[in-house]
Amino acid sequence: MHIVVSIKQVPDTSEVRIDPRTNTMIRSGVPSIINPDDVHALEEAIRLKEQFGGRVTVVTMGPAQARDALRETISYGADEAILCSDRRFAGADTLATSYALWKAILKIGEAEPVDLLLCGRQALDGDTGQVPPGLATRLGWPQLTSVFKIEELELSARRIVVHRAVEGGEEIVCSRLPCVITCTREINIPRYPSFPNMVRAARYQPTTWDKTDLGIDDDSQIGLRGSPTIVSKVWAPGPRKRGATVLIDGSDPEAAASQLVRLLMHEPLLEVEVASAGDKHD
Ligand SMILES: Cc1cc2nc3c(=O)[nH]c(=O)nc-3n(C[C@H](O)[C@H](O)[C@H](O)COP(=O)(O)OP(=O)(O)OC[C@H]3O[C@@H](n4cnc5c(N)ncnc54)[C@H](O)[C@@H]3O)c2cc1C
């Protein structure tokens, strides 16, 4: 079985700092981590490898410093790690990111066909959840998002059954392989790196592919040029303004209800308290 895991290196901070001149995130000097959802995707890949045999290849698109994140995946048990890095990938939105990663997954599949692509549900920083669906569309594969359990996998029948989280419940979905799965953090508890893998990771040199290695000759598909999304302004929202408090007399429920609706429609910031007949208010 050949499983590819797509990971993103993200800033290890909830205090995202944005360069006011370029509206892009300040990454240098900010400690980075593997996107938390992706650590669970990697763990799931390693468990499937232990169950079915085969290999786990990790891929990321990012700056040179993303090599550290890739080495870390080797310490968890990944077999191979590939960095897609080129200054022409800079400023990529999700569409342009999925284009470069798509080319990388095609190239990985040329060497050994891919049975499954595992991703995190969303990235800590961009938080759009758009890259995996973009990859599934470009690959022409089914996508199973927000998966918290892989119930069954039949390699010979090219079939997989998963449980995915949906609003108010769960869905059990069956799909053909290969497919794209996005994992939630509920899917497993990641292991600690093993000592032998840590030794291997310390010496490991990730393979690096630039746009030429990926066979990309159309720059209008990558980086800022390939990104229809323009981040016009990024700012941290200030603290929430507290609204005035309105007291509604609850002795006549119907009148109270229509007053409440009127207030909510026209005064959304108000804080409303309903006093029942027995309540004492000054
Ligand atoms: C604050 C902020 C807001 C942004 N808003 C937008 C926006 O609204 N629209 C937009 O198009 N772009 C946006 N971007 C840019 C966006 O972050 C990048 O395009 C990014 O590469 C992918 O999007 P994402 O972070 O939302 O990832 P998501 O789509 O949330 O990531 C989901 C999964 O896809 C995989 N993945 C994502 N990125 C990579 C990667 N580089 N390498 C390998 N695997 C990856 C991982 O498995 C990850 O768990 C924003 C960036 C920032 C920092």
The ligand as a Gaussian input file, in Angstrom:
#p B3LYP/6-31G(d) Opt

LIG

0 1
 C       -4.453000      34.297000       7.983000
 C       -4.496000      33.697000       6.596000
 C       -5.684000      33.718000       5.889000
 C       -5.729000      33.142000       4.610000
 N       -6.909000      33.163000       3.959000
 C       -6.975000      32.576000       2.733000
 C       -8.209000      32.545000       2.031000
 O       -9.242000      33.028000       2.498000
 N       -8.236000      31.945000       0.816000
 C       -7.123000      31.397000       0.262000
 O       -7.214000      30.867000      -0.845000
 N       -5.934000      31.401000       0.900000
 C       -5.851000      31.982000       2.115000
 N       -4.675000      32.001000       2.772000
 C       -3.520000      31.389000       2.134000
 C       -3.525000      29.904000       2.504000
 O       -3.113000      29.782000       3.806000
 C       -2.565000      29.157000       1.658000
 O       -3.046000      29.095000       0.396000
 C       -2.288000      27.759000       2.148000
 O       -1.248000      27.207000       1.471000
 C       -3.416000      26.782000       2.086000
 O       -4.568000      27.135000       2.703000
 P       -4.941000      26.860000       4.220000
 O       -3.864000      27.360000       5.085000
 O       -6.282000      27.370000       4.431000
 O       -4.945000      25.273000       4.337000
 P       -6.195000      24.279000       4.480000
 O       -6.874000      24.117000       3.174000
 O       -7.030000      24.634000       5.669000
 O       -5.373000      22.935000       4.823000
 C       -6.045000      21.709000       4.856000
 C       -5.018000      20.612000       4.672000
 O       -4.408000      20.729000       3.376000
 C       -3.035000      20.357000       3.440000
 N       -2.212000      21.541000       3.101000
 C       -2.532000      22.857000       3.187000
 N       -1.491000      23.644000       2.809000
 C       -0.485000      22.790000       2.478000
 C        0.858000      22.962000       2.035000
 N        1.370000      24.179000       1.835000
 N        1.611000      21.858000       1.815000
 C        1.093000      20.609000       1.997000
 N       -0.164000      20.375000       2.438000
 C       -0.940000      21.444000       2.674000
 C       -2.792000      19.908000       4.891000
 O       -3.053000      18.525000       4.997000
 C       -3.856000      20.674000       5.651000
 O       -4.251000      20.090000       6.865000
 C       -4.579000      32.552000       4.042000
 C       -3.395000      32.528000       4.772000
 C       -3.358000      33.093000       6.022000
 C       -2.094000      33.010000       6.784000

